[in-house]
Amino acid sequence: MTIKTSKPLIAPLLLSLLMLPWTPTSAEEAASPPSNLLTAAVAWKQTAAEFDALYYQGFNIARMRLDQALQAHKDGDRPLAIISDVDDTVLGSNSYWGYMINSGKEFFDDSAWDQWVADNGPVATPGALEFLNYAQSKGVEVFYVTSRDQGEKTKEYALANLRKNKLPFADEKHLTVYRDSSNKEPRQTEIAKDYEVVVMLGDNLNDFKRKYYVADVKQRNSLMTEDKEQFGRKFVLFPNPTDGHWLKAIFGDSEPPATAENRAKFKAAAESTAWKPKL
């Protein structure tokens, strides 16, 4: 039996087929993987010469400040010192973030980070070793103050990370690790009692003052502006577009969970000053 189909029936049939939802093949999915919120930031950290240049610039500024302090230093003055954060300041985390992209993860993964730290993943940031060795050669001590928590071996791992990269002053006296707090001011205040702190190094405003640890974008920017004269003088800040307390200002949490709501908050933050063309 032959069924005759008229032309008027063919057009609606083709239209209905075109409107069916597209289901990608595995090859198509591989060619066009789902978007990852971290991709642009991690690609920049991994490949941009500007990223490395900002580290060199920061350590060059720190050296200039140190030279000025050495020139002004007199016998009987308190000894000079430098206070530095560790992660993404003197030790870089690019291989961890590469893992995050490779694994399709969009938000910080504590368990992966802890394993990466224990595996001695961190490497010296551009210019860090040269600057810190220079400080040591001038008799200036470097104190590392960091917030980490990998259990009972936290400090052991941190020392191993510093020593693997041959950073000076990698010892118990010069390393402070806060496992249950990100407030570094108590140790910073202790150091400042006995030393003249020339510069403080960090990738996060909270590496300099606790007051910046707030869950409000506008308030955080306002607090930073109050201290704008300190940047490039007392405070030397390094770039970190992947993590830090700037996230707390958006989400209320420095390590927010990977949820649809948080993805929407991230998008809203990116759109906060969007240009709206006249139609």
C-alpha positions as CSV (number, residue, x, y, z in Angstrom):
1,M,0.0,0.0,0.0
2,T,1.3,3.4,-1.0
3,I,0.6,6.5,1.1
4,K,0.5,9.8,-0.8
5,T,1.7,12.9,1.0
6,S,0.8,16.3,-0.2
7,K,3.3,19.2,-0.1
8,P,1.2,21.2,2.4
9,L,1.7,18.4,5.0
10,I,5.5,18.3,4.5
11,A,6.3,21.9,5.6
12,P,4.7,21.6,9.0
13,L,6.4,18.2,9.5
14,L,9.9,19.8,8.7
15,L,9.1,22.7,11.0
16,S,8.2,20.4,13.9
17,L,11.5,18.5,13.5
18,L,13.5,21.7,13.5
19,M,11.8,22.7,16.8
20,L,12.8,19.5,18.6
21,P,15.3,20.0,21.4
22,W,18.9,19.5,20.3
23,T,20.7,16.6,21.9
24,P,24.5,16.9,21.4
25,T,26.6,13.9,20.5
26,S,29.6,13.0,22.6
27,A,31.9,14.5,20.0
28,E,30.0,17.7,19.9
29,E,30.0,17.9,23.7
30,A,33.8,17.5,23.7
31,A,34.2,20.2,21.1
32,S,31.9,22.6,23.1
33,P,32.2,21.8,26.8
34,P,29.9,23.5,29.3
35,S,31.0,27.0,30.4
36,N,33.1,27.1,33.6
37,L,33.1,30.3,35.7
38,L,36.8,30.0,36.4
39,T,38.0,29.5,32.8
40,A,39.0,33.1,31.9
41,A,40.6,33.8,35.3
42,V,42.6,30.6,35.3
43,A,43.6,31.0,31.6
44,W,44.9,34.5,32.5
45,K,46.9,33.2,35.5
46,Q,48.4,30.3,33.4
47,T,49.3,32.2,30.3
48,A,49.3,36.0,30.6
49,A,52.7,37.7,30.7
50,E,50.9,40.5,32.5
51,F,50.3,38.1,35.4
52,D,54.0,37.4,35.9
53,A,54.8,41.1,35.3
54,L,52.5,42.2,38.2
55,Y,54.5,39.9,40.5
56,Y,57.8,41.3,39.3
57,Q,56.4,44.8,39.7
58,G,55.2,44.1,43.2
59,F,58.6,42.7,44.3
60,N,60.4,45.6,42.6
61,I,58.3,48.0,44.6
62,A,59.0,46.0,47.8
63,R,62.7,46.2,47.1
64,M,62.6,49.9,46.6
65,R,60.8,50.4,49.9
66,L,63.3,48.1,51.6
67,D,66.3,50.0,50.2
68,Q,64.8,53.3,51.4
69,A,64.3,51.8,54.9
70,L,67.8,50.4,54.9
71,Q,69.2,53.8,54.0
72,A,67.3,55.5,56.8
73,H,68.0,52.8,59.4
74,K,70.3,53.8,62.3
75,D,72.1,51.9,65.0
76,G,69.8,51.3,67.9
77,D,66.6,51.3,65.8
78,R,64.5,48.2,65.9
79,P,65.5,45.6,63.3
80,L,63.8,45.7,59.9
81,A,61.4,42.9,58.9
82,I,58.9,42.0,56.2
83,I,55.6,40.3,56.8
84,S,54.3,38.1,53.9
85,D,51.3,35.9,53.2
86,V,52.2,32.6,51.6
87,D,49.6,31.3,49.1
88,D,49.4,33.3,45.8
89,T,51.9,35.8,47.3
90,V,55.3,34.0,47.5
91,L,54.0,30.6,46.5
92,G,51.8,30.1,43.4
93,S,48.8,27.8,42.9
94,N,48.5,27.6,39.2
95,S,48.6,23.8,39.0
96,Y,45.8,23.5,41.5
97,W,43.6,25.8,39.4
98,G,44.5,23.9,36.3
99,Y,43.3,20.7,38.0
100,M,40.0,22.5,38.8
101,I,39.4,23.4,35.2
102,N,40.4,19.9,34.1
103,S,37.9,18.4,36.6
104,G,35.1,20.7,35.6
105,K,35.0,22.4,39.1
106,E,33.8,26.0,39.4
107,F,34.1,26.7,43.1
108,F,36.9,26.1,45.6
109,D,37.4,22.4,46.5
110,D,38.9,22.0,50.0
111,S,39.6,18.3,49.7
112,A,41.5,18.7,46.4
113,W,43.4,21.7,47.8
114,D,44.5,19.8,50.9
115,Q,45.8,16.9,48.8
116,W,47.6,19.3,46.5
117,V,49.3,21.1,49.4
118,A,50.4,17.8,51.0
119,D,51.7,16.8,47.5
120,N,54.0,19.9,47.6
121,G,52.2,21.5,44.7
122,P,53.0,25.2,45.4
123,V,55.8,26.8,43.4
124,A,57.6,30.2,44.0
125,T,55.8,33.1,42.4
126,P,57.8,35.2,39.8
127,G,60.4,37.3,41.6
128,A,59.6,36.0,45.1
129,L,62.8,34.1,45.6
130,E,65.1,36.9,44.3
131,F,63.4,39.5,46.6
132,L,63.3,37.4,49.7
133,N,67.0,36.3,49.3
134,Y,67.9,40.0,48.8
135,A,66.1,40.9,52.1
136,Q,68.0,38.1,53.8
137,S,71.3,39.3,52.4
138,K,70.6,42.7,53.9
139,G,70.0,41.2,57.4
140,V,66.2,41.8,57.1
141,E,64.0,39.0,58.5
142,V,61.0,37.7,56.7
143,F,58.0,36.4,58.6
144,Y,55.3,34.3,56.9
145,V,51.8,34.5,58.2
146,T,49.2,32.3,56.6
147,S,45.8,30.7,57.1
148,R,45.6,27.0,56.2
149,D,44.1,23.9,57.6
150,Q,45.2,20.4,56.5
151,G,44.8,18.9,59.9
152,E,47.6,18.1,62.4
153,K,50.3,18.3,59.7
154,T,49.3,21.8,58.5
155,K,52.4,23.5,59.6
156,E,54.6,20.6,58.5
157,Y,53.2,20.9,55.0
158,A,53.6,24.7,54.9
159,L,57.2,24.4,55.9
160,A,57.8,21.7,53.3
161,N,56.2,24.0,50.6
162,L,58.5,26.8,51.6
163,R,61.6,24.6,51.8
164,K,60.9,22.8,48.5
165,N,61.1,26.2,46.8
166,K,64.2,27.3,48.8
167,L,62.6,30.3,50.3
168,P,64.7,31.9,53.2
169,F,63.5,31.9,56.8
170,A,61.6,28.6,56.3
171,D,61.6,27.7,60.0
172,E,59.4,27.5,63.0
173,K,60.2,31.0,64.2
174,H,59.4,32.7,61.0
175,L,56.2,30.8,60.0
176,T,52.8,31.3,61.7
177,V,49.9,29.2,60.5
178,Y,46.3,30.0,61.6
179,R,44.2,26.9,61.2
180,D,40.9,28.1,62.7
181,S,41.0,31.8,61.7
182,S,41.9,34.1,58.8
183,N,42.6,36.9,61.2
184,K,46.3,37.6,60.9
185,E,46.5,40.7,63.0
186,P,47.5,39.1,66.3
187,R,50.7,37.8,64.9
188,Q,51.3,40.9,62.8
189,T,51.0,43.0,66.0
190,E,53.4,40.8,67.8
191,I,56.0,41.1,65.1
192,A,55.6,44.9,65.0
193,K,56.4,45.2,68.7
194,D,60.0,43.9,68.1
195,Y,60.6,44.9,64.5
196,E,60.1,47.9,62.2
197,V,57.9,46.3,59.5
198,V,59.0,47.7,56.1
199,V,56.4,46.2,53.9
200,M,53.6,43.7,54.0
201,L,53.0,41.3,51.1
202,G,49.7,39.8,50.1
203,D,47.2,38.8,47.4
204,N,44.2,39.7,49.6
205,L,43.3,42.8,51.5
206,N,42.8,40.7,54.6
207,D,46.5,40.0,54.5
208,F,47.1,43.6,55.6
209,K,44.2,44.4,57.9
210,R,41.3,42.5,59.4
211,K,38.9,45.3,58.8
212,Y,38.5,44.4,55.2
213,Y,36.9,41.1,56.0
214,V,33.3,42.1,55.4
215,A,30.5,40.6,53.4
216,D,29.6,43.7,51.4
217,V,31.2,44.8,48.1
218,K,30.7,48.5,48.5
219,Q,31.8,48.6,52.1
220,R,35.0,46.6,51.3
221,N,35.8,49.1,48.5
222,S,35.2,52.0,50.8
223,L,37.4,50.6,53.6
224,M,40.2,50.0,51.0
225,T,39.9,53.6,49.8
226,E,40.5,54.8,53.3
227,D,44.0,53.3,53.1
228,K,44.7,54.1,49.5
229,E,48.0,55.9,50.4
230,Q,49.4,52.6,51.9
231,F,49.3,50.6,48.6
232,G,52.7,50.6,47.0
233,R,54.1,52.0,50.2
234,K,53.4,49.8,53.2
235,F,51.1,47.3,51.4
236,V,52.2,45.4,48.3
237,L,49.3,43.6,46.6
238,F,49.5,40.8,44.1
239,P,46.8,39.6,41.6
240,N,44.5,36.8,42.4
241,P,41.3,36.6,40.3
242,T,40.4,33.0,41.4
243,D,39.9,33.1,45.1
244,G,40.2,35.3,48.2
245,H,38.0,37.3,50.5
246,W,36.6,39.3,47.7
247,L,34.4,36.3,47.2
248,K,33.0,36.7,50.8
249,A,31.9,40.2,49.8
250,I,29.8,38.7,47.0
251,F,28.6,35.5,48.6
252,G,29.0,36.0,52.4
253,D,31.4,33.1,52.2
254,S,35.0,32.9,51.0
255,E,34.5,29.4,49.7
256,P,30.9,29.3,48.5
257,P,29.4,26.0,47.5
258,A,28.8,25.2,43.8
259,T,25.0,25.9,43.5
260,A,22.8,27.4,40.9
261,E,22.0,30.3,43.3
262,N,25.7,31.1,43.6
263,R,26.3,30.9,39.9
264,A,23.5,33.4,39.5
265,K,25.1,35.6,42.2
266,F,28.4,35.5,40.3
267,K,26.7,36.5,37.1
268,A,24.9,39.4,38.9
269,A,28.2,40.6,40.3
270,A,29.7,40.6,36.8
271,E,26.8,42.6,35.5
272,S,26.7,45.1,38.4
273,T,28.0,48.1,36.3
274,A,26.8,46.8,32.9
275,W,26.4,49.3,30.0
276,K,22.8,49.5,28.9
277,P,22.6,50.7,25.3
278,K,19.7,52.9,24.2
279,L,17.4,50.9,21.9
